[in-house]
Amino acid sequence: MKLTVWDTAGIMRYKPEYTCLLKIVATIVIVYDCTHEYSFVRLKKFMKELREDEDPRAIKLLVANKVGEGEEKVKRKRGYMFAKEYGMKFFEISPKDDAVVEKPVSYTHLTLPTICSV
């Protein structure tokens, strides 16, 4: 399995590249910082753009980052409800806990064969 990661950080100068890639990727991971409200608020606009270009079969994950690392401005329920609204699987991670970071990766690894099989 080949893994290519594009970290665009929402910067629009990458839009031409990720627009093309979204049509062929098997997994889309969207990460927001739960300690910054603005990080979460921008998701709605990003999801609108994503829906225009994505392969509908792609696995979509919403990941709340920095859980437990300060005052959480975006609570778990808001993240979960947003993910549910957009048909995404929801995860919470903390860079301090490798096992937790592994969960979204493991989910993708286990799910891909069922989506990509002929």
Backbone as XML, in Angstrom:
<?xml version="1.0"?>
<chain id="A" units="angstrom">
  <residue number="1" name="MET">
    <atom name="N" x="0.850" y="-1.173" z="0.000"/>
    <atom name="CA" x="0.000" y="0.000" z="0.000"/>
    <atom name="C" x="0.894" y="1.235" z="0.000"/>
  </residue>
  <residue number="2" name="LYS">
    <atom name="N" x="0.582" y="2.187" z="-0.830"/>
    <atom name="CA" x="1.332" y="3.429" z="-0.906"/>
    <atom name="C" x="0.564" y="4.518" z="-0.168"/>
  </residue>
  <residue number="3" name="LEU">
    <atom name="N" x="1.276" y="5.269" z="0.663"/>
    <atom name="CA" x="0.661" y="6.349" z="1.422"/>
    <atom name="C" x="1.328" y="7.655" z="1.041"/>
  </residue>
  <residue number="4" name="THR">
    <atom name="N" x="0.528" y="8.601" z="0.607"/>
    <atom name="CA" x="1.011" y="9.945" z="0.318"/>
    <atom name="C" x="0.195" y="10.899" z="1.162"/>
  </residue>
  <residue number="5" name="VAL">
    <atom name="N" x="0.876" y="11.761" z="1.891"/>
    <atom name="CA" x="0.196" y="12.700" z="2.774"/>
    <atom name="C" x="0.415" y="14.115" z="2.261"/>
  </residue>
  <residue number="6" name="TRP">
    <atom name="N" x="-0.678" y="14.825" z="2.091"/>
    <atom name="CA" x="-0.629" y="16.240" z="1.720"/>
    <atom name="C" x="-1.167" y="17.040" z="2.892"/>
  </residue>
  <residue number="7" name="ASP">
    <atom name="N" x="-0.318" y="17.869" z="3.462"/>
    <atom name="CA" x="-0.742" y="18.746" z="4.544"/>
    <atom name="C" x="-0.877" y="20.148" z="3.962"/>
  </residue>
  <residue number="8" name="THR">
    <atom name="N" x="-2.082" y="20.495" z="3.564"/>
    <atom name="CA" x="-2.286" y="21.802" z="2.939"/>
    <atom name="C" x="-2.577" y="22.897" z="3.957"/>
  </residue>
  <residue number="9" name="ALA">
    <atom name="N" x="-2.894" y="22.506" z="5.167"/>
    <atom name="CA" x="-3.236" y="23.465" z="6.222"/>
    <atom name="C" x="-4.295" y="24.459" z="5.749"/>
  </residue>
  <residue number="10" name="GLY">
    <atom name="N" x="-5.138" y="24.020" z="4.817"/>
    <atom name="CA" x="-6.225" y="24.867" z="4.337"/>
    <atom name="C" x="-5.783" y="26.016" z="3.456"/>
  </residue>
  <residue number="11" name="ILE">
    <atom name="N" x="-4.524" y="26.014" z="3.027"/>
    <atom name="CA" x="-4.020" y="27.119" z="2.210"/>
    <atom name="C" x="-4.532" y="26.963" z="0.782"/>
  </residue>
  <residue number="12" name="MET">
    <atom name="N" x="-5.173" y="27.986" z="0.285"/>
    <atom name="CA" x="-5.831" y="27.915" z="-1.015"/>
    <atom name="C" x="-4.862" y="27.799" z="-2.191"/>
  </residue>
  <residue number="13" name="ARG">
    <atom name="N" x="-3.599" y="28.132" z="-1.999"/>
    <atom name="CA" x="-2.672" y="28.013" z="-3.135"/>
    <atom name="C" x="-2.480" y="26.557" z="-3.555"/>
  </residue>
  <residue number="14" name="TYR">
    <atom name="N" x="-2.864" y="25.612" z="-2.680"/>
    <atom name="CA" x="-2.769" y="24.197" z="-3.015"/>
    <atom name="C" x="-4.037" y="23.668" z="-3.683"/>
  </residue>
  <residue number="15" name="LYS">
    <atom name="N" x="-5.053" y="24.489" z="-3.799"/>
    <atom name="CA" x="-6.336" y="24.014" z="-4.318"/>
    <atom name="C" x="-6.233" y="23.301" z="-5.667"/>
  </residue>
  <residue number="16" name="PRO">
    <atom name="N" x="-5.489" y="23.829" z="-6.652"/>
    <atom name="CA" x="-5.414" y="23.090" z="-7.928"/>
    <atom name="C" x="-4.873" y="21.666" z="-7.757"/>
  </residue>
  <residue number="17" name="GLU">
    <atom name="N" x="-3.860" y="21.503" z="-6.897"/>
    <atom name="CA" x="-3.288" y="20.178" z="-6.687"/>
    <atom name="C" x="-4.266" y="19.254" z="-5.972"/>
  </residue>
  <residue number="18" name="TYR">
    <atom name="N" x="-4.865" y="19.726" z="-4.884"/>
    <atom name="CA" x="-5.729" y="18.797" z="-4.154"/>
    <atom name="C" x="-7.064" y="18.583" z="-4.836"/>
  </residue>
  <residue number="19" name="THR">
    <atom name="N" x="-7.481" y="19.496" z="-5.701"/>
    <atom name="CA" x="-8.704" y="19.273" z="-6.468"/>
    <atom name="C" x="-8.544" y="18.044" z="-7.359"/>
  </residue>
  <residue number="20" name="CYS">
    <atom name="N" x="-7.409" y="17.936" z="-8.022"/>
    <atom name="CA" x="-7.136" y="16.766" z="-8.871"/>
    <atom name="C" x="-6.987" y="15.503" z="-8.030"/>
  </residue>
  <residue number="21" name="LEU">
    <atom name="N" x="-6.273" y="15.602" z="-6.924"/>
    <atom name="CA" x="-6.036" y="14.428" z="-6.079"/>
    <atom name="C" x="-7.310" y="13.889" z="-5.444"/>
  </residue>
  <residue number="22" name="LEU">
    <atom name="N" x="-8.233" y="14.761" z="-5.105"/>
    <atom name="CA" x="-9.458" y="14.320" z="-4.432"/>
    <atom name="C" x="-10.284" y="13.360" z="-5.267"/>
  </residue>
  <residue number="23" name="LYS">
    <atom name="N" x="-10.096" y="13.394" z="-6.558"/>
    <atom name="CA" x="-10.841" y="12.496" z="-7.439"/>
    <atom name="C" x="-10.296" y="11.071" z="-7.432"/>
  </residue>
  <residue number="24" name="ILE">
    <atom name="N" x="-9.057" y="10.894" z="-6.907"/>
    <atom name="CA" x="-8.426" y="9.577" z="-6.958"/>
    <atom name="C" x="-8.013" y="9.023" z="-5.595"/>
  </residue>
  <residue number="25" name="VAL">
    <atom name="N" x="-8.144" y="9.800" z="-4.523"/>
    <atom name="CA" x="-7.692" y="9.319" z="-3.216"/>
    <atom name="C" x="-8.713" y="8.368" z="-2.592"/>
  </residue>
  <residue number="26" name="ALA">
    <atom name="N" x="-8.201" y="7.468" z="-1.768"/>
    <atom name="CA" x="-9.061" y="6.508" z="-1.086"/>
    <atom name="C" x="-9.471" y="7.001" z="0.298"/>
  </residue>
  <residue number="27" name="THR">
    <atom name="N" x="-8.679" y="7.895" z="0.883"/>
    <atom name="CA" x="-8.955" y="8.388" z="2.230"/>
    <atom name="C" x="-8.682" y="9.881" z="2.316"/>
  </residue>
  <residue number="28" name="ILE">
    <atom name="N" x="-9.578" y="10.583" z="2.988"/>
    <atom name="CA" x="-9.400" y="12.012" z="3.244"/>
    <atom name="C" x="-9.448" y="12.200" z="4.756"/>
  </residue>
  <residue number="29" name="VAL">
    <atom name="N" x="-8.371" y="12.743" z="5.309"/>
    <atom name="CA" x="-8.303" y="12.990" z="6.747"/>
    <atom name="C" x="-8.280" y="14.495" z="6.956"/>
  </residue>
  <residue number="30" name="ILE">
    <atom name="N" x="-9.268" y="14.984" z="7.675"/>
    <atom name="CA" x="-9.354" y="16.414" z="7.974"/>
    <atom name="C" x="-9.128" y="16.578" z="9.469"/>
  </residue>
  <residue number="31" name="VAL">
    <atom name="N" x="-8.132" y="17.386" z="9.804"/>
    <atom name="CA" x="-7.740" y="17.575" z="11.196"/>
    <atom name="C" x="-8.018" y="19.018" z="11.603"/>
  </residue>
  <residue number="32" name="TYR">
    <atom name="N" x="-8.603" y="19.176" z="12.783"/>
    <atom name="CA" x="-8.772" y="20.520" z="13.334"/>
    <atom name="C" x="-8.216" y="20.550" z="14.751"/>
  </residue>
  <residue number="33" name="ASP">
    <atom name="N" x="-7.879" y="21.737" z="15.203"/>
    <atom name="CA" x="-7.306" y="21.946" z="16.532"/>
    <atom name="C" x="-8.457" y="22.255" z="17.488"/>
  </residue>
  <residue number="34" name="CYS">
    <atom name="N" x="-8.736" y="21.349" z="18.400"/>
    <atom name="CA" x="-9.881" y="21.539" z="19.297"/>
    <atom name="C" x="-9.653" y="22.644" z="20.332"/>
  </residue>
  <residue number="35" name="THR">
    <atom name="N" x="-8.437" y="23.194" z="20.394"/>
    <atom name="CA" x="-8.181" y="24.299" z="21.327"/>
    <atom name="C" x="-8.354" y="25.662" z="20.646"/>
  </residue>
  <residue number="36" name="HIS">
    <atom name="N" x="-8.700" y="25.661" z="19.350"/>
    <atom name="CA" x="-8.922" y="26.905" z="18.613"/>
    <atom name="C" x="-10.243" y="26.829" z="17.833"/>
  </residue>
  <residue number="37" name="GLU">
    <atom name="N" x="-11.178" y="27.638" z="18.213"/>
    <atom name="CA" x="-12.509" y="27.670" z="17.595"/>
    <atom name="C" x="-12.435" y="27.907" z="16.086"/>
  </residue>
  <residue number="38" name="TYR">
    <atom name="N" x="-11.572" y="28.818" z="15.665"/>
    <atom name="CA" x="-11.503" y="29.179" z="14.244"/>
    <atom name="C" x="-11.134" y="27.965" z="13.382"/>
  </residue>
  <residue number="39" name="SER">
    <atom name="N" x="-10.301" y="27.106" z="13.917"/>
    <atom name="CA" x="-9.899" y="25.891" z="13.205"/>
    <atom name="C" x="-11.130" y="25.047" z="12.859"/>
  </residue>
  <residue number="40" name="PHE">
    <atom name="N" x="-12.075" y="24.990" z="13.758"/>
    <atom name="CA" x="-13.299" y="24.212" z="13.558"/>
    <atom name="C" x="-14.289" y="24.945" z="12.651"/>
  </residue>
  <residue number="41" name="VAL">
    <atom name="N" x="-14.425" y="26.239" z="12.838"/>
    <atom name="CA" x="-15.388" y="27.039" z="12.076"/>
    <atom name="C" x="-15.100" y="26.967" z="10.575"/>
  </residue>
  <residue number="42" name="ARG">
    <atom name="N" x="-13.836" y="26.914" z="10.201"/>
    <atom name="CA" x="-13.454" y="26.868" z="8.781"/>
    <atom name="C" x="-13.845" y="25.556" z="8.108"/>
  </residue>
  <residue number="43" name="LEU">
    <atom name="N" x="-14.144" y="24.533" z="8.884"/>
    <atom name="CA" x="-14.453" y="23.223" z="8.313"/>
    <atom name="C" x="-15.663" y="23.236" z="7.387"/>
  </residue>
  <residue number="44" name="LYS">
    <atom name="N" x="-16.685" y="23.997" z="7.735"/>
    <atom name="CA" x="-17.907" y="24.002" z="6.925"/>
    <atom name="C" x="-17.613" y="24.467" z="5.497"/>
  </residue>
  <residue number="45" name="LYS">
    <atom name="N" x="-16.833" y="25.530" z="5.359"/>
    <atom name="CA" x="-16.472" y="26.032" z="4.027"/>
    <atom name="C" x="-15.617" y="24.990" z="3.305"/>
  </residue>
  <residue number="46" name="PHE">
    <atom name="N" x="-14.685" y="24.408" z="4.014"/>
    <atom name="CA" x="-13.816" y="23.412" z="3.401"/>
    <atom name="C" x="-14.615" y="22.204" z="2.928"/>
  </residue>
  <residue number="47" name="MET">
    <atom name="N" x="-15.590" y="21.766" z="3.712"/>
    <atom name="CA" x="-16.397" y="20.605" z="3.336"/>
    <atom name="C" x="-17.227" y="20.895" z="2.084"/>
  </residue>
  <residue number="48" name="LYS">
    <atom name="N" x="-17.687" y="22.121" z="1.940"/>
    <atom name="CA" x="-18.449" y="22.492" z="0.735"/>
    <atom name="C" x="-17.559" y="22.333" z="-0.501"/>
  </residue>
  <residue number="49" name="GLU">
    <atom name="N" x="-16.329" y="22.825" z="-0.405"/>
    <atom name="CA" x="-15.389" y="22.701" z="-1.515"/>
    <atom name="C" x="-15.030" y="21.238" z="-1.756"/>
  </residue>
  <residue number="50" name="LEU">
    <atom name="N" x="-14.853" y="20.505" z="-0.696"/>
    <atom name="CA" x="-14.484" y="19.100" z="-0.797"/>
    <atom name="C" x="-15.558" y="18.304" z="-1.527"/>
  </residue>
  <residue number="51" name="ARG">
    <atom name="N" x="-16.800" y="18.542" z="-1.210"/>
    <atom name="CA" x="-17.915" y="17.808" z="-1.841"/>
    <atom name="C" x="-17.962" y="18.010" z="-3.347"/>
  </residue>
  <residue number="52" name="GLU">
    <atom name="N" x="-17.478" y="19.148" z="-3.820"/>
    <atom name="CA" x="-17.474" y="19.418" z="-5.256"/>
    <atom name="C" x="-16.460" y="18.549" z="-5.994"/>
  </residue>
  <residue number="53" name="ASP">
    <atom name="N" x="-15.379" y="18.155" z="-5.303"/>
    <atom name="CA" x="-14.251" y="17.516" z="-5.976"/>
    <atom name="C" x="-13.961" y="16.081" z="-5.557"/>
  </residue>
  <residue number="54" name="GLU">
    <atom name="N" x="-14.506" y="15.614" z="-4.463"/>
    <atom name="CA" x="-14.120" y="14.319" z="-3.914"/>
    <atom name="C" x="-14.721" y="13.134" z="-4.668"/>
  </residue>
  <residue number="55" name="ASP">
    <atom name="N" x="-14.075" y="12.000" z="-4.495"/>
    <atom name="CA" x="-14.643" y="10.730" z="-4.928"/>
    <atom name="C" x="-15.591" y="10.317" z="-3.802"/>
  </residue>
  <residue number="56" name="PRO">
    <atom name="N" x="-16.875" y="10.124" z="-4.063"/>
    <atom name="CA" x="-17.817" y="9.810" z="-2.991"/>
    <atom name="C" x="-17.515" y="8.490" z="-2.259"/>
  </residue>
  <residue number="57" name="ARG">
    <atom name="N" x="-16.688" y="7.636" z="-2.864"/>
    <atom name="CA" x="-16.333" y="6.374" z="-2.211"/>
    <atom name="C" x="-15.201" y="6.537" z="-1.197"/>
  </residue>
  <residue number="58" name="ALA">
    <atom name="N" x="-14.546" y="7.679" z="-1.202"/>
    <atom name="CA" x="-13.402" y="7.896" z="-0.314"/>
    <atom name="C" x="-13.822" y="7.820" z="1.153"/>
  </residue>
  <residue number="59" name="ILE">
    <atom name="N" x="-12.974" y="7.243" z="1.960"/>
    <atom name="CA" x="-13.177" y="7.217" z="3.407"/>
    <atom name="C" x="-12.845" y="8.612" z="3.917"/>
  </residue>
  <residue number="60" name="LYS">
    <atom name="N" x="-13.740" y="9.181" z="4.700"/>
    <atom name="CA" x="-13.502" y="10.516" z="5.239"/>
    <atom name="C" x="-13.434" y="10.451" z="6.760"/>
  </residue>
  <residue number="61" name="LEU">
    <atom name="N" x="-12.350" y="10.992" z="7.298"/>
    <atom name="CA" x="-12.150" y="11.014" z="8.740"/>
    <atom name="C" x="-12.055" y="12.458" z="9.210"/>
  </residue>
  <residue number="62" name="LEU">
    <atom name="N" x="-12.707" y="12.749" z="10.319"/>
    <atom name="CA" x="-12.559" y="14.041" z="10.975"/>
    <atom name="C" x="-11.800" y="13.777" z="12.270"/>
  </residue>
  <residue number="63" name="VAL">
    <atom name="N" x="-10.694" y="14.489" z="12.454"/>
    <atom name="CA" x="-9.828" y="14.236" z="13.601"/>
    <atom name="C" x="-9.675" y="15.507" z="14.423"/>
  </residue>
  <residue number="64" name="ALA">
    <atom name="N" x="-10.057" y="15.428" z="15.691"/>
    <atom name="CA" x="-9.845" y="16.523" z="16.635"/>
    <atom name="C" x="-8.453" y="16.341" z="17.225"/>
  </residue>
  <residue number="65" name="ASN">
    <atom name="N" x="-7.581" y="17.305" z="17.005"/>
    <atom name="CA" x="-6.212" y="17.233" z="17.493"/>
    <atom name="C" x="-6.045" y="18.065" z="18.763"/>
  </residue>
  <residue number="66" name="LYS">
    <atom name="N" x="-5.039" y="17.737" z="19.533"/>
    <atom name="CA" x="-4.664" y="18.429" z="20.775"/>
    <atom name="C" x="-5.669" y="18.206" z="21.903"/>
  </residue>
  <residue number="67" name="VAL">
    <atom name="N" x="-6.325" y="17.069" z="21.887"/>
    <atom name="CA" x="-7.275" y="16.731" z="22.954"/>
    <atom name="C" x="-6.504" y="16.588" z="24.263"/>
  </residue>
  <residue number="68" name="GLY">
    <atom name="N" x="-6.995" y="17.254" z="25.298"/>
    <atom name="CA" x="-6.359" y="17.178" z="26.607"/>
    <atom name="C" x="-5.116" y="18.032" z="26.750"/>
  </residue>
  <residue number="69" name="GLU">
    <atom name="N" x="-4.891" y="18.938" z="25.814"/>
    <atom name="CA" x="-3.676" y="19.758" z="25.855"/>
    <atom name="C" x="-3.962" y="21.227" z="26.125"/>
  </residue>
  <residue number="70" name="GLY">
    <atom name="N" x="-5.032" y="21.509" z="26.769"/>
    <atom name="CA" x="-5.395" y="22.893" z="27.056"/>
    <atom name="C" x="-6.900" y="23.003" z="27.082"/>
  </residue>
  <residue number="71" name="GLU">
    <atom name="N" x="-7.372" y="24.232" z="27.128"/>
    <atom name="CA" x="-8.822" y="24.439" z="27.144"/>
    <atom name="C" x="-9.401" y="24.091" z="25.778"/>
  </residue>
  <residue number="72" name="GLU">
    <atom name="N" x="-10.278" y="23.129" z="25.767"/>
    <atom name="CA" x="-10.891" y="22.712" z="24.508"/>
    <atom name="C" x="-12.031" y="23.657" z="24.163"/>
  </residue>
  <residue number="73" name="LYS">
    <atom name="N" x="-11.832" y="24.422" z="23.106"/>
    <atom name="CA" x="-12.854" y="25.369" z="22.646"/>
    <atom name="C" x="-13.946" y="24.640" z="21.867"/>
  </residue>
  <residue number="74" name="VAL">
    <atom name="N" x="-13.584" y="23.516" z="21.273"/>
    <atom name="CA" x="-14.537" y="22.724" z="20.502"/>
    <atom name="C" x="-14.710" y="21.390" z="21.226"/>
  </residue>
  <residue number="75" name="LYS">
    <atom name="N" x="-15.849" y="21.200" z="21.816"/>
    <atom name="CA" x="-16.115" y="19.990" z="22.595"/>
    <atom name="C" x="-16.361" y="18.779" z="21.693"/>
  </residue>
  <residue number="76" name="ARG">
    <atom name="N" x="-16.156" y="17.608" z="22.255"/>
    <atom name="CA" x="-16.288" y="16.337" z="21.538"/>
    <atom name="C" x="-17.620" y="16.233" z="20.793"/>
  </residue>
  <residue number="77" name="LYS">
    <atom name="N" x="-18.711" y="16.608" z="21.438"/>
    <atom name="CA" x="-20.037" y="16.459" z="20.829"/>
    <atom name="C" x="-20.154" y="17.258" z="19.534"/>
  </residue>
  <residue number="78" name="ARG">
    <atom name="N" x="-19.616" y="18.478" z="19.506"/>
    <atom name="CA" x="-19.674" y="19.287" z="18.280"/>
    <atom name="C" x="-18.907" y="18.620" z="17.150"/>
  </residue>
  <residue number="79" name="GLY">
    <atom name="N" x="-17.739" y="18.107" z="17.459"/>
    <atom name="CA" x="-16.945" y="17.417" z="16.446"/>
    <atom name="C" x="-17.656" y="16.186" z="15.936"/>
  </residue>
  <residue number="80" name="TYR">
    <atom name="N" x="-18.210" y="15.414" z="16.865"/>
    <atom name="CA" x="-18.920" y="14.187" z="16.497"/>
    <atom name="C" x="-20.136" y="14.498" z="15.622"/>
  </residue>
  <residue number="81" name="MET">
    <atom name="N" x="-20.895" y="15.507" z="16.000"/>
    <atom name="CA" x="-22.097" y="15.870" z="15.235"/>
    <atom name="C" x="-21.740" y="16.384" z="13.834"/>
  </residue>
  <residue number="82" name="PHE">
    <atom name="N" x="-20.659" y="17.139" z="13.744"/>
    <atom name="CA" x="-20.207" y="17.623" z="12.442"/>
    <atom name="C" x="-19.821" y="16.441" z="11.550"/>
  </residue>
  <residue number="83" name="ALA">
    <atom name="N" x="-19.064" y="15.520" z="12.116"/>
    <atom name="CA" x="-18.641" y="14.337" z="11.357"/>
    <atom name="C" x="-19.855" y="13.539" z="10.891"/>
  </residue>
  <residue number="84" name="LYS">
    <atom name="N" x="-20.807" y="13.373" z="11.762"/>
    <atom name="CA" x="-22.022" y="12.627" z="11.425"/>
    <atom name="C" x="-22.779" y="13.318" z="10.281"/>
  </residue>
  <residue number="85" name="GLU">
    <atom name="N" x="-22.891" y="14.630" z="10.356"/>
    <atom name="CA" x="-23.595" y="15.399" z="9.321"/>
    <atom name="C" x="-22.969" y="15.197" z="7.940"/>
  </residue>
  <residue number="86" name="TYR">
    <atom name="N" x="-21.659" y="15.044" z="7.896"/>
    <atom name="CA" x="-20.954" y="14.908" z="6.626"/>
    <atom name="C" x="-20.544" y="13.471" z="6.308"/>
  </residue>
  <residue number="87" name="GLY">
    <atom name="N" x="-21.063" y="12.519" z="7.045"/>
    <atom name="CA" x="-20.778" y="11.118" z="6.756"/>
    <atom name="C" x="-19.337" y="10.722" z="6.999"/>
  </residue>
  <residue number="88" name="MET">
    <atom name="N" x="-18.752" y="11.285" z="8.048"/>
    <atom name="CA" x="-17.346" y="11.025" z="8.362"/>
    <atom name="C" x="-17.222" y="10.216" z="9.649"/>
  </residue>
  <residue number="89" name="LYS">
    <atom name="N" x="-16.138" y="9.520" z="9.793"/>
    <atom name="CA" x="-15.810" y="8.840" z="11.047"/>
    <atom name="C" x="-15.050" y="9.855" z="11.900"/>
  </residue>
  <residue number="90" name="PHE">
    <atom name="N" x="-15.355" y="9.903" z="13.195"/>
    <atom name="CA" x="-14.763" y="10.902" z="14.089"/>
    <atom name="C" x="-13.739" y="10.278" z="15.030"/>
  </residue>
  <residue number="91" name="PHE">
    <atom name="N" x="-12.602" y="10.945" z="15.177"/>
    <atom name="CA" x="-11.552" y="10.507" z="16.099"/>
    <atom name="C" x="-11.025" y="11.700" z="16.875"/>
  </residue>
  <residue number="92" name="GLU">
    <atom name="N" x="-10.539" y="11.425" z="18.070"/>
    <atom name="CA" x="-9.837" y="12.435" z="18.858"/>
    <atom name="C" x="-8.427" y="11.930" z="19.090"/>
  </residue>
  <residue number="93" name="ILE">
    <atom name="N" x="-7.444" y="12.820" z="18.934"/>
    <atom name="CA" x="-6.058" y="12.417" z="19.136"/>
    <atom name="C" x="-5.296" y="13.460" z="19.942"/>
  </residue>
  <residue number="94" name="SER">
    <atom name="N" x="-4.180" y="13.017" z="20.470"/>
    <atom name="CA" x="-3.238" y="13.898" z="21.132"/>
    <atom name="C" x="-1.847" y="13.468" z="20.698"/>
  </residue>
  <residue number="95" name="PRO">
    <atom name="N" x="-1.029" y="14.402" z="20.245"/>
    <atom name="CA" x="0.323" y="14.033" z="19.831"/>
    <atom name="C" x="1.141" y="13.415" z="20.963"/>
  </residue>
  <residue number="96" name="LYS">
    <atom name="N" x="0.685" y="13.589" z="22.191"/>
    <atom name="CA" x="1.394" y="13.025" z="23.341"/>
    <atom name="C" x="1.125" y="11.537" z="23.519"/>
  </residue>
  <residue number="97" name="ASP">
    <atom name="N" x="0.142" y="11.004" z="22.821"/>
    <atom name="CA" x="-0.264" y="9.618" z="23.004"/>
    <atom name="C" x="-0.239" y="8.884" z="21.660"/>
  </residue>
  <residue number="98" name="ASP">
    <atom name="N" x="0.847" y="8.172" z="21.387"/>
    <atom name="CA" x="1.006" y="7.473" z="20.108"/>
    <atom name="C" x="-0.126" y="6.495" z="19.828"/>
  </residue>
  <residue number="99" name="ALA">
    <atom name="N" x="-0.604" y="5.809" z="20.843"/>
    <atom name="CA" x="-1.657" y="4.805" z="20.644"/>
    <atom name="C" x="-2.930" y="5.457" z="20.107"/>
  </residue>
  <residue number="100" name="VAL">
    <atom name="N" x="-3.236" y="6.635" z="20.590"/>
    <atom name="CA" x="-4.443" y="7.327" z="20.138"/>
    <atom name="C" x="-4.284" y="7.794" z="18.698"/>
  </residue>
  <residue number="101" name="VAL">
    <atom name="N" x="-3.101" y="8.244" z="18.325"/>
    <atom name="CA" x="-2.838" y="8.683" z="16.955"/>
    <atom name="C" x="-2.969" y="7.499" z="15.997"/>
  </residue>
  <residue number="102" name="GLU">
    <atom name="N" x="-2.671" y="6.321" z="16.473"/>
    <atom name="CA" x="-2.746" y="5.120" z="15.653"/>
    <atom name="C" x="-4.180" y="4.747" z="15.254"/>
  </residue>
  <residue number="103" name="LYS">
    <atom name="N" x="-5.168" y="5.118" z="16.052"/>
    <atom name="CA" x="-6.551" y="4.698" z="15.793"/>
    <atom name="C" x="-7.070" y="5.093" z="14.411"/>
  </residue>
  <residue number="104" name="PRO">
    <atom name="N" x="-6.951" y="6.365" z="13.993"/>
    <atom name="CA" x="-7.446" y="6.699" z="12.654"/>
    <atom name="C" x="-6.694" y="5.961" z="11.551"/>
  </residue>
  <residue number="105" name="VAL">
    <atom name="N" x="-5.398" y="5.778" z="11.735"/>
    <atom name="CA" x="-4.592" y="5.072" z="10.733"/>
    <atom name="C" x="-5.032" y="3.616" z="10.641"/>
  </residue>
  <residue number="106" name="SER">
    <atom name="N" x="-5.234" y="2.965" z="11.781"/>
    <atom name="CA" x="-5.686" y="1.575" z="11.794"/>
    <atom name="C" x="-7.063" y="1.441" z="11.160"/>
  </residue>
  <residue number="107" name="TYR">
    <atom name="N" x="-7.962" y="2.351" z="11.468"/>
    <atom name="CA" x="-9.312" y="2.317" z="10.893"/>
    <atom name="C" x="-9.233" y="2.361" z="9.375"/>
  </residue>
  <residue number="108" name="THR">
    <atom name="N" x="-8.426" y="3.275" z="8.859"/>
    <atom name="CA" x="-8.275" y="3.407" z="7.414"/>
    <atom name="C" x="-7.696" y="2.133" z="6.822"/>
  </residue>
  <residue number="109" name="HIS">
    <atom name="N" x="-6.680" y="1.594" z="7.446"/>
    <atom name="CA" x="-6.025" y="0.378" z="6.955"/>
    <atom name="C" x="-7.006" y="-0.795" z="6.901"/>
  </residue>
  <residue number="110" name="LEU">
    <atom name="N" x="-7.859" y="-0.896" z="7.886"/>
    <atom name="CA" x="-8.822" y="-2.000" z="7.919"/>
    <atom name="C" x="-9.994" y="-1.799" z="6.951"/>
  </residue>
  <residue number="111" name="THR">
    <atom name="N" x="-10.343" y="-0.551" z="6.692"/>
    <atom name="CA" x="-11.494" y="-0.233" z="5.858"/>
    <atom name="C" x="-11.172" y="-0.237" z="4.369"/>
  </residue>
  <residue number="112" name="LEU">
    <atom name="N" x="-9.963" y="0.164" z="4.012"/>
    <atom name="CA" x="-9.593" y="0.267" z="2.600"/>
    <atom name="C" x="-9.825" y="-0.984" z="1.775"/>
  </residue>
  <residue number="113" name="PRO">
    <atom name="N" x="-9.446" y="-2.162" z="2.255"/>
    <atom name="CA" x="-9.658" y="-3.346" z="1.416"/>
    <atom name="C" x="-11.124" y="-3.564" z="1.014"/>
  </residue>
  <residue number="114" name="THR">
    <atom name="N" x="-12.058" y="-3.201" z="1.856"/>
    <atom name="CA" x="-13.469" y="-3.399" z="1.524"/>
    <atom name="C" x="-13.948" y="-2.385" z="0.490"/>
  </residue>
  <residue number="115" name="ILE">
    <atom name="N" x="-13.333" y="-1.222" z="0.466"/>
    <atom name="CA" x="-13.734" y="-0.194" z="-0.488"/>
    <atom name="C" x="-13.028" y="-0.372" z="-1.822"/>
  </residue>
  <residue number="116" name="CYS">
    <atom name="N" x="-11.773" y="-0.787" z="-1.785"/>
    <atom name="CA" x="-10.972" y="-0.874" z="-3.002"/>
    <atom name="C" x="-11.005" y="-2.237" z="-3.677"/>
  </residue>
  <residue number="117" name="SER">
    <atom name="N" x="-11.670" y="-3.210" z="-3.081"/>
    <atom name="CA" x="-11.670" y="-4.521" z="-3.683"/>
    <atom name="C" x="-12.539" y="-4.538" z="-4.946"/>
  </residue>
  <residue number="118" name="VAL">
    <atom name="N" x="-12.215" y="-5.442" z="-5.846"/>
    <atom name="CA" x="-12.925" y="-5.509" z="-7.128"/>
    <atom name="C" x="-14.110" y="-6.449" z="-7.016"/>
  </residue>
</chain>
